[in-house]
Amino acid sequence: MIRAVMHPANPPSSSVRRVVLASFIGTTIEWYDFFLYGTAAALVFNKLFFPTIDPLAGTMAAFATYAVGFFARPLGGIVFGHFGDKLGRKSMLVTTLMLMGVATFLIGVLPTYAQAGVLAPVLLVTLRFVQGLGVGGEWGGAVLMAVEHGSTGKRGLRASWVQAGVPVGLLLATAVFNLFSALPEKEFLAWGWRVPFLLGILLTVVGLFIRLAIVESPVFAQMKAAKAEARLPILEVLRRYPRNVLLAMGARFAENACFYIFTVFVLTYATQQLGMAKSTVLNGVLLASAVQFFLIPVFGALSDRVGRRPVYLAGAVFMALFAFPFFWLVDTKTTAGVWTAIVIGLVGHSAMYGPQAAFFSELFGTSVRYSGASLGYQLASPLAGGLAPLIAAGLLKWSGGQPWPIAVYLIGMAVITIVSVWLAAETHRTDLNQVERGG
């Protein structure tokens, strides 16, 4: 049953800005932790944790452990989504940030295969799973804190700043890893790769200090005061919004798969297949991340004016058209070609990622919004982003080093997203100030 209640007074703009800033900084830190693993999987882990098999097979094994974090993300979304809808958004943000920071630090002190044998990759997989739980629960809370504060007309822009924390996290992770990868190979493999992971604990402390200072979402507080919580949010969202969960999943396929091909798999492809220097590719990812940081809020704000669907659809269509040109540019084996490919790829990605957070949040009612948005977002993660580098490496091996099957795969992902967004309702004018009584 839905019953309208008096709209809560809009919080002061200074309070809204603090909430958005706290969500942005916390998300940046969590994704710094998450992306460190992706870069290390592409460049280091095959040598340190899977040294007994050939390089490409070792890379596939490293990407398989990388995918474990993505398969843990739906579980994190379910668990923290449940408690986020029952207890509040803020407490889950603090918990997930701590979980992520500790797991990342422990990766930095892991023994390698040479030191501990098969126990080393087992521990690596376990900590990657914990990382996945943390980031799976964090996204929904960070987004809802931004979406559920302030006026309706700027939800896309506010939520897009949370999304912008992702390229900044990637920028930091890539920059720090690039700095230490400049060490002599022996020193880098001995200790240099560990330092970026160890630094994560300092960022976690900063993030916790900032997140503890913000106030709870007024929309959630209103629902709580009306005693309108869902008893079992995850079951409620599947009962009331199954179509929206599926459409949100489909909307993620192109965005997620393309992102990890353009930022993670490209490291392996350009260095191992084309023989390029890893610093060249890492610098391209750095440049593209910096460009994306500015573009994500632009597309988020644009979706406030013209709607979520038109902006999102434009990005998905662009991705389908750019799949083959991306590899043509990388195959030039020039710095300019590789950088151009990655930058243009993330421009198209930004058109989807900018409106995405507000779009997914607006598809669900307040009493199940954390669970619904997290479920739609995170269920697609293992199927799209988590498997993308692994599938790409397998296709590359199958084709004898030719990238065209990977481009076809990306086009397939884009088609799924285009259909899903086309079938979804437009949400940018949805009123969130409705309290829904959970079943």
N, C-alpha and C positions, 0 to 999 in steps of 0.2 A: 504494500500500500504506500502511496506517496501522499504526503501532506505538505502544503506550502507553509512556511513559517516566515516570520519577519526577517528580512535580510539583516545580517550583522553590519554594523557600521564599518565602513572601509578603514583599515588601519592607516596610520600616517604614512606618507610616502617615504619618509626616512626609515620607518620600520620595514616597509616592503623592500627597500634597497638593501637593508642589512640581511634580510632573509635570502634574497637572491644572491648576494655576495657570499654568504655562508654556504649556500647550496653549490655555487660555482666553485669555490675553493675546495670544499670537501670532495666534490666530484673529480676535480683536477687531481687531487692526491690519490684517490682510489684508482683512477685510470692510469696514473703514473705507475702505480704498483702493477696493474694488470698488463700494461703494455711492455713493461720491462721483460716480462716472461716471453712475450711474442718475439721481441728483438733477439733475446738470448736463444730462443728455440731455433730461430733462423740462422744464427751465426756461431753459437757456442755449444749448446747442449748436445748436439750430435757427437761432438768430439769428447765431451767430458762424461756423458752419461750413457752413450751408446757407441763406444769406440770399436766394438768388435765386428761391426757390419760395414758394408760399403757406404760411401758418403751420402748418396741419394737415399738409400734405405735408412740410414741413420737420421737423415733430415726428416723423412716420413715418420720415423719413430718419435722424434722430438715434437713434430707437429701433432702426433697422436696424443702425447701428454698435454700439449697446448690445448687440444680440443676438450680434454677432461674438464677444464675450467668452465667451458661453455655448457657442458652437460650438467654441471652443478648449478648453473645459474637459475634454471626453472625451479629447482628445489629451494634455492635461496629466495626467489620471488614468492613462492608459496608460503614458506615459513614466516618470513618477515612481512609479507603482505598481510597475512592473517593477523599478526600482532600489531602491525601498523594501522589496520582498520579497527582493531579492538582497543589498543592502548594509546595510539598516537603516532604521528609521523616522526616527531623529533627524537624520541627515544630509540627508534630503529636506526636513525641516521648515525647516532653515536655508537651503537652496538656494531653496526656493519663496518664502520671506519676502523674501529679497534681490531676487528677480526681480520680485515684486509692487511692492516699495518703489521700485525704480529706474523702472519703467514709469510709476507714478503721478506721481513727481516730473517726469518728462519731459513728461507731459500738461500739467503746470502751466506749462511754458515753450514750448508749441507756438505757432507763428504761426497767426493766424486766416485765414479765407478772404480777407478784405480785404487781408491782408499777403502771402499766398503763393498765392492762387488755389486751384486744385484739389489742389495738394500738401498743403494743410492737412488736409482730410478724409481723405486717403490716410494721412498720418502718424497721425492720430487712430485710424483703424481698425487700423493696425499695432500701436500701443501697447495698444489695447483687446484685441487678440489675445494679446499677451504677458501682460496681466493675467489673461486667461482661462486661459492655461497655468499660471500660478502658483497661482491659487486652485483649479484643477482638481487639481493635485497635492498641495496643502496639506491639504485636508480629511481624506483618508484617513489620513495620517500623524498628524495631531493627534488624531483620534478613536482610532486604535489605541494611541497612547501612553497614553491614558486607560483604554481598555477592557482592555488587556493588563497593566496594573499592578493589584495588589490583589486582593481577594476577589471571588468570583462574585456574591454577593448584592447588590452595590452598583454593578454595571457600568452599569446604566441611569442612575443618578444621576451617576456620574463622567463618562460620555460626554455627558450632557446639559449639563454645564458648558461643554464645548467648543461645543456648539450655542448656548449662551447668549451666547457671544462674538459671534454674528451680530447679535442685536438691539442689543448694546452698540456694535458697529461701526456699525450703522445709526444709533443714537442719536448717536454722536460725529459721524458724517458729516453728518447732518441738522442737528445743533446748530451745527456750524462753518459749514456752508453757509448756514444761516438767519441767523447772525450777520453774515456778509458780504453777504447779499442785502438787508440793511437799508440798505446804502449807496445813495446816489442811483443811479438806473438807469445813467447814463452811466459813473460810476466803477466800478460793479459789472461792467459789460460790458467795461470797459477793462482792469481789473486785479484787481478784488475776487474774481472767480470762481477766479482762479489760486491764491490763497493757501492754501485748504484742500488742494489737490493738493501744493503745495510742503511743507506741514507734514508730509505723510506720510513724508518721509525721516527726520525726527526720531523718529517712532514706530517706524520700521523698525529704527533703531539700538537702541532700547530692547528691542524684541522679540528681536533677535539676541543681545543680552547675556543675556537670560533663557533663551532656548532652548539656548544653548551650554552652560549650566550643568547641564542635566538628563542623566540616564543613559538608556541604551537600554532598550527594552522587554524584561523578563525572559522573556516567552514567545517573542519572536523570538530572543533570545540562546540559549535552550534549543534551539530548532530549528537554529540555526546550529551549535551545539556538536555536535549529532547528525548534522550534514552532510545535512540533509533538505530543503534548498532545492529549489524547482522550477527546472528549467533555463530554461524560458520561461514565467514566471508567467501572462502574458496568455493564452497558448494553453492552458495547463493549466486555468485557471479557466473558459474557454469549453468545454473538453472535459468537465470534471467537474461544473461548476455552471451550465450554460446556463439552466436553469429559474429558479434563484435570481437570476441576473443580470436576467432579464426581469421577475420579480416585484418586485425592488427598483426597477427602472425604473418600473413601473406604480404602485408605492406612492408615488412622488415626484410624480406628475402633479398631484394636487389640492393637495398641500402647496406645490409650487413655483409653479404658476400663480397660485393665490390670493394667495400672499405678494406677488408682483410686481404684481398688480392692485391690491392693498390699499395698497401702499407707494410704487409708482412711477407706475403709470398714473393713480391717483387724483389725482396732482398736476396732470397735464395735463387730466383731465376736469373737475375742480373749478375750475381757473383759467381755462382756455380756453373750455370749454363753458358753465359756470355763472357765470363772471365773479367768482369769489371771490378774495380776496387770497391770494397764495401763502404768506404767513406763517401764515395760519389753518390751512392744510392741513399745512404742515411741522410746526407745533406739535402737530397731531393725531398725526402719525407719531412725533414725539418721545414723547408721552404713551404711545402704544401700545407703543413699543419698551421703555419703562421697565417697563410692566406685564408684557410678555413676558419680560423678563430674570428676573423672579421666578417666572413660571409654568412656564417650560421645565424647570427642575430639579424642580419639583413633579410634573409629568407623567412625567419620567424616573424619579423615585423610585417613583411609583405603578406604573410598568411593571415594576419590580423585584418588586413584591408580587403583582400580578394578571396580569402577562404583557404582552408588547409588543402583541400583536394587539388585545385589547379596547380599550386606550387609543387606539391608532392608528385603529381603526375608528370609534370614537366621534367623533374629530376629523374624519374624512372625511365621515361622515354629517351632522355639524353644518355643514360647509362647503356641502354640497348644499342644505341647508335655508336657509342664510343668504344665498345668492347674490342673490336678488331683494331681500330686506330691506336688504342692504348699500347698493344703489343708491337704494332708497326713502329711506333715512336721508340719504345724501349729497345727494339732490335737494331736501331741505328748504332747502338753501342757508344753513343756520344752523351756527354754530360747534359747538353741542351735538350736532347731528345728524351732522356730519362726524366729530367726535371719537369719538362713540359707535360709528359704523360701523367706523372703523379699529380701535378698541380691541377690539370684539367679534370682528371678523374675525381679529385676531392671537391672541385667546384660543383660537379654534378651531384656528388654525394651530399653536399651541403643543402641543396634544394630539397632533398628529402629529410635530412636530419634536422634542419631548422624548425619546421612546423611539427615534427613528429611527436615531441613530448606533450605539447598541448593537445594535439589531435587525439592521441591515445587516451589521455586523461579524460577528455570530454566525452568519450564513448561510454563511460560508466558512471553510475550513481555514487554519491558520497560514501554510503555505507560499505561499498565494495570497491571503491576506486583504486585503492592501493593494490589490492589483490588483482583486479581486472587489468589495470595498466601494466603491472609487473608480469602477469601471466602472458598477456599478448606479446609483450616485448621480449620476455626471456625464453618462452617456448621456441621462438624462432632462432634464438642464438646458437644452439648446438647444430641445428639443421642447416643454417646459412653460414654465419661467421665461423663457428667452431670447426666445421668440416671443410670450409672453403680452401684453406691452404693445403690440407691433406688431399682433398679431391684434385686440386690443381697439380700437386706434385705427382699424384698417380696418373693423371691425364698426360702430364709431360713425359713421364716414363713410358706410357703406352704408345705415345705418338713418336717416340724416338727423339724427343727434344723440340718438337714443333708446338707452338703455343695456340694454334687455331682451335683445338678442342676446348681449351679454357675459355676462349672468347665465346664459343657457342654456349658453354655452361653459364656464363654471365648473362647472355641474352635470355636464356631460359629463366633465370632468376628474375630478370626485369619483367618478363611477361607475367609471372605470378604476381608481382607487385602491382603492375598496371591494372590487372583484373581486380585485385583486392581493393585498391583505392577507388577504382571506378564504382564498385558496388557499395562502398561505405557511404554513410550519410555525411553531409557537411555539418561541421560542429562549431565553427568559430564564433557563432553568436549564442551558443548554448548557455543557459543560466545555471551555474553550479549551485546557486543558493536555494536548492530544493533538498529537503531532508527525506530520505527514503527509509521506511521502516523495514528492516531486514526480516527475512522469513523466519 
